[in-house]
């Protein structure tokens, strides 16, 4: 009975092409420097793709997405990369201004023009808004100008009062 089942299995494997499933292995990582970023900045991530059964250069479609905790897409991009048996590269997405602090997901969909379809993901953290230092510097300069102007006006008024008193004394 076991020989009969083995024969049927071999028959189907030999005479019916069950199709090949692509053996692509991929992983994504966020370097430590970019594990916490401000909204409005770029988040950089690395991708390693291993495709050992691919004998020649092949185009892969990579769709990048940043998702919030409700799985809503807040940023995305699509790129086309040509690889052979393996590739490793860095890329980035720009985080929109005004995004709330919290944990977010970088999700990458890898596909080709045939039957390859794989998803990989990793986490990173947005730590709030980055204050624009030029606005701070501008505010300090404006405050300093106003303060100095007030001091100069007070000084000029005091000199006028002092001159009037001296003039009155001389007349008397």
TIRO-2110 file (N, C-alpha, C; in Angstrom, 1 decimal):
// TIRO-2110
0.8, -1.2, 0.0, N, 1, A
0.0, 0.0, 0.0, CA, 1, A
0.9, 1.3, 0.0, C, 1, A
2.0, 1.2, 0.8, N, 2, A
2.9, 2.4, 0.9, CA, 2, A
3.6, 2.6, -0.5, C, 2, A
3.9, 1.5, -1.1, N, 3, A
4.6, 1.6, -2.4, CA, 3, A
3.6, 2.3, -3.5, C, 3, A
2.4, 1.9, -3.4, N, 4, A
1.4, 2.4, -4.3, CA, 4, A
1.2, 3.9, -4.1, C, 4, A
1.2, 4.4, -2.9, N, 5, A
1.1, 5.9, -2.6, CA, 5, A
2.3, 6.6, -3.0, C, 5, A
3.5, 6.0, -2.8, N, 6, A
4.7, 6.6, -3.3, CA, 6, A
4.8, 6.7, -4.8, C, 6, A
4.3, 5.7, -5.5, N, 7, A
4.2, 5.7, -6.9, CA, 7, A
3.3, 6.8, -7.5, C, 7, A
2.2, 7.0, -6.9, N, 8, A
1.2, 8.0, -7.3, CA, 8, A
1.8, 9.4, -7.1, C, 8, A
2.5, 9.6, -5.9, N, 9, A
3.2, 10.9, -5.6, CA, 9, A
4.2, 11.2, -6.7, C, 9, A
5.1, 10.2, -7.0, N, 10, A
6.1, 10.4, -8.0, CA, 10, A
5.5, 10.7, -9.4, C, 10, A
4.4, 10.0, -9.7, N, 11, A
3.8, 10.2, -11.0, CA, 11, A
3.3, 11.7, -11.1, C, 11, A
2.7, 12.2, -10.1, N, 12, A
2.2, 13.6, -10.1, CA, 12, A
3.3, 14.6, -10.2, C, 12, A
4.4, 14.3, -9.4, N, 13, A
5.6, 15.2, -9.4, CA, 13, A
6.3, 15.2, -10.8, C, 13, A
6.3, 14.1, -11.4, N, 14, A
7.0, 14.0, -12.7, CA, 14, A
6.2, 14.6, -13.9, C, 14, A
4.9, 14.2, -13.9, N, 15, A
4.1, 14.6, -15.1, CA, 15, A
3.3, 15.9, -14.9, C, 15, A
3.1, 16.3, -13.7, N, 16, A
2.4, 17.6, -13.5, CA, 16, A
3.4, 18.6, -12.9, C, 16, A
3.6, 19.6, -13.6, N, 17, A
4.5, 20.7, -13.1, CA, 17, A
3.7, 21.5, -12.1, C, 17, A
4.1, 21.3, -10.8, N, 18, A
3.3, 22.0, -9.8, CA, 18, A
3.7, 23.5, -9.7, C, 18, A
4.6, 23.9, -10.5, N, 19, A
5.1, 25.3, -10.5, CA, 19, A
6.1, 25.6, -9.5, C, 19, A
6.9, 26.5, -9.7, N, 20, A
8.0, 26.8, -8.7, CA, 20, A
7.6, 28.1, -7.9, C, 20, A
7.9, 28.0, -6.7, N, 21, A
7.6, 29.1, -5.8, CA, 21, A
9.0, 29.9, -5.6, C, 21, A
9.0, 31.1, -5.8, N, 22, A
10.2, 31.9, -5.7, CA, 22, A
10.7, 31.8, -4.3, C, 22, A
12.0, 31.5, -4.1, N, 23, A
12.6, 31.4, -2.8, CA, 23, A
13.4, 32.7, -2.5, C, 23, A
12.7, 33.8, -2.3, N, 24, A
13.3, 35.1, -2.0, CA, 24, A
13.3, 35.2, -0.5, C, 24, A
14.4, 35.7, 0.0, N, 25, A
14.5, 36.0, 1.5, CA, 25, A
14.9, 37.4, 1.6, C, 25, A
14.2, 38.2, 2.4, N, 26, A
14.4, 39.6, 2.6, CA, 26, A
14.2, 40.0, 4.0, C, 26, A
15.0, 41.0, 4.4, N, 27, A
14.8, 41.6, 5.7, CA, 27, A
15.0, 43.1, 5.7, C, 27, A
14.4, 43.8, 6.6, N, 28, A
14.5, 45.3, 6.6, CA, 28, A
14.9, 45.6, 8.1, C, 28, A
15.7, 46.7, 8.2, N, 29, A
16.2, 47.1, 9.5, CA, 29, A
16.3, 48.6, 9.5, C, 29, A
16.1, 49.2, 10.7, N, 30, A
16.3, 50.7, 10.8, CA, 30, A
17.6, 50.8, 11.7, C, 30, A
18.6, 51.5, 11.1, N, 31, A
19.8, 51.7, 11.9, CA, 31, A
19.5, 52.4, 13.3, C, 31, A
20.3, 52.2, 14.3, N, 32, A
20.0, 52.7, 15.6, CA, 32, A
19.9, 54.2, 15.6, C, 32, A
20.7, 54.9, 14.8, N, 33, A
20.6, 56.3, 14.7, CA, 33, A
19.3, 56.9, 14.3, C, 33, A
18.5, 56.1, 13.5, N, 34, A
17.2, 56.5, 13.0, CA, 34, A
16.1, 55.7, 13.6, C, 34, A
16.3, 55.0, 14.8, N, 35, A
15.2, 54.3, 15.4, CA, 35, A
14.3, 55.3, 16.1, C, 35, A
14.7, 56.5, 16.4, N, 36, A
13.9, 57.6, 16.9, CA, 36, A
14.1, 58.8, 16.1, C, 36, A
13.1, 59.3, 15.4, N, 37, A
13.2, 60.5, 14.6, CA, 37, A
12.1, 61.5, 14.9, C, 37, A
12.3, 62.7, 14.4, N, 38, A
11.3, 63.8, 14.5, CA, 38, A
10.4, 63.8, 13.3, C, 38, A
9.2, 64.2, 13.5, N, 39, A
8.3, 64.4, 12.3, CA, 39, A
8.9, 65.4, 11.4, C, 39, A
8.8, 65.2, 10.1, N, 40, A
9.3, 66.2, 9.1, CA, 40, A
10.7, 65.7, 8.7, C, 40, A
11.3, 64.8, 9.3, N, 41, A
12.7, 64.3, 9.0, CA, 41, A
12.6, 63.0, 8.1, C, 41, A
13.7, 62.6, 7.7, N, 42, A
13.8, 61.3, 6.9, CA, 42, A
14.1, 60.2, 7.9, C, 42, A
13.4, 59.0, 7.6, N, 43, A
13.8, 57.8, 8.4, CA, 43, A
14.5, 56.9, 7.4, C, 43, A
15.7, 56.5, 7.7, N, 44, A
16.5, 55.7, 6.8, CA, 44, A
16.3, 54.2, 7.2, C, 44, A
16.4, 53.3, 6.3, N, 45, A
16.3, 51.9, 6.6, CA, 45, A
17.1, 51.1, 5.6, C, 45, A
17.5, 50.0, 6.0, N, 46, A
18.3, 49.1, 5.2, CA, 46, A
17.5, 47.9, 4.7, C, 46, A
17.8, 47.4, 3.5, N, 47, A
17.1, 46.2, 3.0, CA, 47, A
18.1, 45.2, 2.5, C, 47, A
18.0, 44.0, 2.9, N, 48, A
18.8, 42.9, 2.4, CA, 48, A
17.9, 41.9, 1.7, C, 48, A
18.2, 41.6, 0.4, N, 49, A
17.4, 40.7, -0.4, CA, 49, A
18.4, 39.6, -0.8, C, 49, A
17.9, 38.4, -0.6, N, 50, A
18.7, 37.2, -1.1, CA, 50, A
17.7, 36.4, -2.0, C, 50, A
18.1, 36.2, -3.2, N, 51, A
17.3, 35.5, -4.2, CA, 51, A
18.2, 34.5, -5.0, C, 51, A
18.5, 33.4, -4.3, N, 52, A
19.5, 32.5, -4.8, CA, 52, A
19.1, 31.8, -6.1, C, 52, A
17.9, 31.6, -6.3, N, 53, A
17.5, 30.8, -7.6, CA, 53, A
17.4, 31.7, -8.8, C, 53, A
17.6, 33.0, -8.6, N, 54, A
17.6, 34.0, -9.7, CA, 54, A
18.9, 33.9, -10.5, C, 54, A
19.0, 33.4, -11.7, N, 55, A
20.2, 33.3, -12.4, CA, 55, A
20.7, 34.6, -13.1, C, 55, A
19.8, 35.5, -13.3, N, 56, A
20.2, 36.7, -14.0, CA, 56, A
19.6, 37.9, -13.3, C, 56, A
19.9, 39.1, -13.8, N, 57, A
19.4, 40.3, -13.2, CA, 57, A
17.9, 40.4, -13.3, C, 57, A
17.2, 40.7, -12.2, N, 58, A
15.7, 40.8, -12.3, CA, 58, A
15.3, 42.0, -11.6, C, 58, A
14.2, 42.6, -12.2, N, 59, A
13.6, 43.8, -11.6, CA, 59, A
12.6, 43.5, -10.5, C, 59, A
12.8, 44.1, -9.3, N, 60, A
11.9, 43.9, -8.2, CA, 60, A
11.2, 45.2, -7.9, C, 60, A
9.9, 45.2, -7.7, N, 61, A
9.1, 46.4, -7.3, CA, 61, A
9.1, 46.4, -5.8, C, 61, A
9.6, 47.5, -5.2, N, 62, A
9.5, 47.7, -3.8, CA, 62, A
8.6, 48.8, -3.5, C, 62, A
7.6, 48.5, -2.7, N, 63, A
6.6, 49.5, -2.2, CA, 63, A
6.8, 49.8, -0.8, C, 63, A
7.3, 51.0, -0.4, N, 64, A
7.6, 51.4, 1.0, CA, 64, A
6.3, 52.1, 1.5, C, 64, A
6.0, 51.8, 2.8, N, 65, A
4.9, 52.4, 3.5, CA, 65, A
5.3, 52.6, 4.9, C, 65, A
4.8, 53.8, 5.5, N, 66, A
4.9, 54.0, 6.9, CA, 66, A
3.5, 53.9, 7.4, C, 66, A
3.2, 53.1, 8.4, N, 67, A
1.9, 52.9, 8.9, CA, 67, A
1.8, 53.3, 10.4, C, 67, A
0.7, 53.9, 10.8, N, 68, A
0.5, 54.2, 12.2, CA, 68, A
-0.1, 53.0, 12.9, C, 68, A
-0.4, 53.2, 14.2, N, 69, A
-0.9, 52.1, 15.0, CA, 69, A
-2.3, 51.6, 14.5, C, 69, A
-3.0, 52.4, 13.8, N, 70, A
-4.3, 51.9, 13.2, CA, 70, A
-4.1, 51.4, 11.8, C, 70, A
-2.9, 51.1, 11.4, N, 71, A
-2.6, 50.6, 10.0, CA, 71, A
-3.0, 51.5, 8.9, C, 71, A
-3.0, 52.8, 9.2, N, 72, A
-3.2, 53.8, 8.1, CA, 72, A
-1.9, 54.2, 7.6, C, 72, A
-1.9, 54.4, 6.2, N, 73, A
-0.6, 54.8, 5.6, CA, 73, A
-0.5, 56.3, 5.7, C, 73, A
0.7, 56.7, 6.3, N, 74, A
1.0, 58.1, 6.4, CA, 74, A
2.0, 58.6, 5.4, C, 74, A
2.8, 57.7, 4.8, N, 75, A
3.8, 58.0, 3.8, CA, 75, A
4.1, 56.8, 3.0, C, 75, A
4.5, 57.0, 1.8, N, 76, A
4.8, 55.8, 0.9, CA, 76, A
5.6, 56.2, -0.3, C, 76, A
6.1, 55.2, -0.9, N, 77, A
6.9, 55.4, -2.1, CA, 77, A
7.0, 54.0, -2.8, C, 77, A
7.2, 54.0, -4.1, N, 78, A
7.5, 52.8, -4.9, CA, 78, A
8.8, 53.0, -5.7, C, 78, A
9.6, 52.0, -5.7, N, 79, A
10.9, 52.0, -6.4, CA, 79, A
11.1, 50.7, -7.1, C, 79, A
11.9, 50.7, -8.1, N, 80, A
12.2, 49.6, -8.9, CA, 80, A
13.7, 49.3, -8.8, C, 80, A
14.1, 48.1, -8.3, N, 81, A
15.5, 47.7, -8.1, CA, 81, A
15.8, 46.5, -8.9, C, 81, A
17.0, 46.5, -9.5, N, 82, A
17.4, 45.3, -10.2, CA, 82, A
18.4, 44.6, -9.4, C, 82, A
18.2, 43.3, -9.2, N, 83, A
19.1, 42.5, -8.4, CA, 83, A
19.4, 41.2, -9.1, C, 83, A
20.5, 40.5, -8.6, N, 84, A
20.8, 39.2, -9.1, CA, 84, A
20.5, 38.2, -8.0, C, 84, A
21.5, 37.6, -7.4, N, 85, A
21.3, 36.7, -6.4, CA, 85, A
21.1, 37.3, -5.0, C, 85, A
21.7, 38.5, -4.8, N, 86, A
21.5, 39.2, -3.5, CA, 86, A
21.8, 40.7, -3.7, C, 86, A
21.2, 41.5, -2.8, N, 87, A
21.5, 42.9, -2.8, CA, 87, A
21.2, 43.4, -1.4, C, 87, A
22.0, 44.5, -1.1, N, 88, A
21.8, 45.2, 0.2, CA, 88, A
21.9, 46.7, -0.1, C, 88, A
20.9, 47.4, 0.3, N, 89, A
20.9, 48.9, 0.1, CA, 89, A
20.2, 49.6, 1.1, C, 89, A
20.4, 50.9, 1.2, N, 90, A
19.7, 51.8, 2.1, CA, 90, A
18.8, 52.7, 1.3, C, 90, A
17.7, 53.0, 2.0, N, 91, A
16.7, 53.9, 1.4, CA, 91, A
16.1, 54.8, 2.5, C, 91, A
15.2, 55.7, 2.1, N, 92, A
14.5, 56.5, 3.1, CA, 92, A
13.1, 56.9, 2.7, C, 92, A
12.4, 57.3, 3.7, N, 93, A
11.1, 57.9, 3.5, CA, 93, A
11.0, 59.2, 4.3, C, 93, A
10.3, 60.2, 3.8, N, 94, A
10.2, 61.4, 4.6, CA, 94, A
8.9, 61.4, 5.4, C, 94, A
9.1, 61.6, 6.7, N, 95, A
7.9, 61.6, 7.6, CA, 95, A
7.2, 62.9, 7.5, C, 95, A
5.9, 63.0, 7.2, N, 96, A
5.2, 64.2, 7.1, CA, 96, A
5.3, 65.1, 8.4, C, 96, A
5.2, 66.4, 8.2, N, 97, A
5.2, 67.3, 9.4, CA, 97, A
3.9, 67.1, 10.2, C, 97, A
4.0, 67.3, 11.5, N, 98, A
2.8, 67.2, 12.3, CA, 98, A
2.4, 65.8, 12.7, C, 98, A
3.2, 64.8, 12.5, N, 99, A
2.8, 63.5, 12.9, CA, 99, A
3.0, 63.3, 14.4, C, 99, A
2.1, 62.7, 15.0, N, 100, A
2.1, 62.5, 16.5, CA, 100, A
3.2, 61.6, 16.9, C, 100, A
3.7, 61.7, 18.1, N, 101, A
4.7, 60.8, 18.7, CA, 101, A
4.1, 59.4, 18.8, C, 101, A
5.0, 58.4, 18.7, N, 102, A
4.5, 57.1, 18.9, CA, 102, A
5.3, 56.1, 18.1, C, 102, A
4.9, 54.8, 18.1, N, 103, A
5.6, 53.8, 17.4, CA, 103, A
4.9, 53.7, 16.0, C, 103, A
5.7, 53.5, 15.0, N, 104, A
5.3, 53.4, 13.6, CA, 104, A
5.9, 52.2, 12.9, C, 104, A
5.4, 51.7, 11.9, N, 105, A
5.8, 50.5, 11.1, CA, 105, A
6.3, 50.9, 9.7, C, 105, A
7.4, 50.4, 9.4, N, 106, A
7.9, 50.5, 7.9, CA, 106, A
7.5, 49.2, 7.3, C, 106, A
6.7, 49.2, 6.4, N, 107, A
6.3, 47.9, 5.7, CA, 107, A
6.7, 48.0, 4.2, C, 107, A
7.3, 47.0, 3.8, N, 108, A
7.9, 46.9, 2.4, CA, 108, A
7.3, 45.7, 1.7, C, 108, A
6.6, 46.0, 0.6, N, 109, A
6.0, 44.9, -0.2, CA, 109, A
7.0, 44.7, -1.4, C, 109, A
7.4, 43.5, -1.6, N, 110, A
8.4, 43.1, -2.6, CA, 110, A
7.6, 42.3, -3.6, C, 110, A
7.7, 42.7, -4.9, N, 111, A
7.0, 41.9, -6.0, CA, 111, A
7.8, 42.0, -7.3, C, 111, A
7.4, 41.2, -8.2, N, 112, A
7.9, 41.3, -9.6, CA, 112, A
6.8, 41.3, -10.5, C, 112, A
7.0, 41.1, -11.8, N, 113, A
5.9, 41.2, -12.8, CA, 113, A
5.3, 39.8, -12.9, C, 113, A
5.6, 38.9, -12.1, N, 114, A
5.0, 37.5, -12.2, CA, 114, A
4.3, 37.2, -10.9, C, 114, A
4.8, 36.1, -10.2, N, 115, A
4.1, 35.7, -9.0, CA, 115, A
4.7, 35.9, -7.7, C, 115, A
5.8, 36.7, -7.7, N, 116, A
6.5, 37.0, -6.4, CA, 116, A
5.7, 38.1, -5.7, C, 116, A
5.5, 37.8, -4.4, N, 117, A
4.8, 38.8, -3.5, CA, 117, A
5.2, 38.5, -2.1, C, 117, A
5.9, 39.4, -1.5, N, 118, A
6.4, 39.2, -0.1, CA, 118, A
6.3, 40.5, 0.6, C, 118, A
6.0, 40.4, 1.9, N, 119, A
6.0, 41.6, 2.8, CA, 119, A
7.0, 41.5, 3.9, C, 119, A
7.7, 42.5, 4.2, N, 120, A
8.6, 42.6, 5.4, CA, 120, A
8.3, 43.9, 6.1, C, 120, A
8.6, 43.9, 7.4, N, 121, A
8.4, 45.2, 8.2, CA, 121, A
9.3, 45.3, 9.3, C, 121, A
9.4, 46.5, 9.9, N, 122, A
10.1, 46.8, 11.1, CA, 122, A
9.5, 48.0, 11.7, C, 122, A
9.9, 48.3, 13.0, N, 123, A
9.3, 49.4, 13.7, CA, 123, A
10.4, 50.5, 13.9, C, 123, A
9.9, 51.7, 14.2, N, 124, A
10.7, 52.8, 14.6, CA, 124, A
9.8, 53.7, 15.4, C, 124, A
10.4, 54.8, 16.0, N, 125, A
9.6, 55.6, 16.8, CA, 125, A
9.7, 57.1, 16.4, C, 125, A
8.6, 57.8, 16.4, N, 126, A
8.6, 59.2, 16.1, CA, 126, A
8.5, 59.9, 17.5, C, 126, A
9.4, 60.8, 17.8, N, 127, A
9.5, 61.4, 19.1, CA, 127, A
9.0, 62.8, 19.2, C, 127, A
8.2, 63.2, 18.2, N, 128, A
7.6, 64.6, 18.3, CA, 128, A
8.1, 65.5, 17.2, C, 128, A
7.8, 66.8, 17.4, N, 129, A
8.2, 67.8, 16.5, CA, 129, A
9.6, 68.3, 16.8, C, 129, A
10.3, 68.6, 15.8, N, 130, A
11.7, 69.2, 16.0, CA, 130, A
11.5, 70.7, 15.8, C, 130, A
11.8, 71.4, 16.9, N, 131, A
11.7, 72.9, 16.8, CA, 131, A
12.7, 73.4, 15.8, C, 131, A
12.2, 74.3, 15.0, N, 132, A
13.1, 75.0, 14.1, CA, 132, A
14.0, 76.0, 14.8, C, 132, A
15.3, 75.8, 14.8, N, 133, A
16.2, 76.7, 15.6, CA, 133, A
16.3, 78.0, 15.0, C, 133, A
16.1, 78.2, 13.7, N, 134, A
16.1, 79.5, 13.0, CA, 134, A
15.0, 80.4, 13.6, C, 134, A
13.9, 79.8, 13.9, N, 135, A
12.8, 80.6, 14.5, CA, 135, A
13.2, 81.1, 15.9, C, 135, A
13.8, 80.2, 16.6, N, 136, A
14.2, 80.5, 18.0, CA, 136, A
15.3, 81.6, 17.9, C, 136, A
16.3, 81.5, 17.0, N, 137, A
17.3, 82.5, 16.9, CA, 137, A
16.7, 83.9, 16.5, C, 137, A
15.8, 83.8, 15.5, N, 138, A
15.1, 85.0, 15.1, CA, 138, A
14.4, 85.7, 16.2, C, 138, A
13.7, 84.9, 17.0, N, 139, A
12.9, 85.5, 18.2, CA, 139, A
13.9, 86.1, 19.2, C, 139, A
15.0, 85.5, 19.4, N, 140, A
16.0, 86.1, 20.4, CA, 140, A
16.5, 87.4, 19.8, C, 140, A
16.8, 87.4, 18.5, N, 141, A
17.3, 88.7, 17.9, CA, 141, A
16.3, 89.8, 18.0, C, 141, A
15.1, 89.5, 17.7, N, 142, A
14.0, 90.5, 17.7, CA, 142, A
13.8, 91.0, 19.1, C, 142, A
13.8, 90.1, 20.1, N, 143, A
13.6, 90.5, 21.5, CA, 143, A
14.8, 91.4, 21.9, C, 143, A
16.0, 91.0, 21.5, N, 144, A
17.2, 91.8, 21.9, CA, 144, A
17.1, 93.2, 21.3, C, 144, A
16.6, 93.3, 20.0, N, 145, A
16.5, 94.6, 19.4, CA, 145, A
15.5, 95.5, 20.1, C, 145, A
14.3, 94.9, 20.4, N, 146, A
13.3, 95.6, 21.1, CA, 146, A
13.8, 96.1, 22.5, C, 146, A
14.4, 95.2, 23.2, N, 147, A
14.9, 95.5, 24.5, CA, 147, A
16.0, 96.7, 24.5, C, 147, A
16.9, 96.6, 23.5, N, 148, A
17.9, 97.6, 23.4, CA, 148, A
17.2, 99.0, 22.9, C, 148, A
16.2, 98.9, 22.1, N, 149, A
15.5, 100.1, 21.7, CA, 149, A
14.8, 100.8, 22.9, C, 149, A
14.2, 100.0, 23.7, N, 150, A
13.6, 100.5, 24.9, CA, 150, A
14.6, 101.2, 25.8, C, 150, A
15.8, 100.5, 26.0, N, 151, A
16.8, 101.1, 26.8, CA, 151, A
17.3, 102.5, 26.3, C, 151, A
17.5, 102.5, 24.9, N, 152, A
18.0, 103.7, 24.3, CA, 152, A
16.9, 104.8, 24.4, C, 152, A
15.7, 104.5, 24.3, N, 153, A
14.6, 105.5, 24.4, CA, 153, A
14.6, 106.1, 25.8, C, 153, A
14.7, 105.2, 26.8, N, 154, A
14.7, 105.6, 28.2, CA, 154, A
15.9, 106.5, 28.5, C, 154, A
17.1, 106.1, 28.0, N, 155, A
18.3, 106.9, 28.1, CA, 155, A
18.1, 108.3, 27.5, C, 155, A
17.6, 108.3, 26.3, N, 156, A
17.4, 109.6, 25.6, CA, 156, A
16.4, 110.5, 26.4, C, 156, A
15.3, 109.9, 26.9, N, 157, A
14.4, 110.7, 27.7, CA, 157, A
15.0, 111.2, 29.0, C, 157, A
15.8, 110.4, 29.7, N, 158, A
16.5, 110.8, 30.9, CA, 158, A
17.5, 111.9, 30.6, C, 158, A
18.2, 111.9, 29.5, N, 159, A
19.1, 112.9, 29.2, CA, 159, A
18.4, 114.2, 29.0, C, 159, A
17.2, 114.2, 28.3, N, 160, A
16.5, 115.4, 28.0, CA, 160, A
16.0, 116.0, 29.4, C, 160, A
15.5, 115.1, 30.3, N, 161, A
15.1, 115.7, 31.6, CA, 161, A
16.3, 116.3, 32.3, C, 161, A
17.4, 115.6, 32.3, N, 162, A
18.6, 116.1, 32.9, CA, 162, A
19.0, 117.5, 32.3, C, 162, A
19.0, 117.6, 31.0, N, 163, A
19.4, 118.8, 30.4, CA, 163, A
18.4, 120.0, 30.7, C, 163, A
17.1, 119.6, 30.8, N, 164, A
16.1, 120.7, 31.2, CA, 164, A
16.4, 121.2, 32.6, C, 164, A
16.7, 120.2, 33.5, N, 165, A
17.0, 120.6, 34.9, CA, 165, A
18.3, 121.5, 35.0, C, 165, A
19.3, 121.1, 34.2, N, 166, A
20.5, 121.9, 34.2, CA, 166, A
20.3, 123.3, 33.6, C, 166, A
19.5, 123.4, 32.6, N, 167, A
19.2, 124.6, 31.9, CA, 167, A
18.4, 125.5, 32.9, C, 167, A
17.5, 124.9, 33.6, N, 168, A
16.7, 125.7, 34.6, CA, 168, A
17.6, 126.2, 35.7, C, 168, A
18.6, 125.5, 36.1, N, 169, A
19.5, 125.9, 37.2, CA, 169, A
20.4, 127.0, 36.7, C, 169, A
20.8, 126.9, 35.5, N, 170, A
21.6, 128.0, 34.9, CA, 170, A
20.9, 129.3, 34.8, C, 170, A
19.6, 129.2, 34.5, N, 171, A
18.8, 130.4, 34.3, CA, 171, A
18.5, 131.1, 35.7, C, 171, A
18.5, 130.3, 36.7, N, 172, A
18.1, 130.8, 38.0, CA, 172, A
19.4, 131.4, 38.6, C, 172, A
END
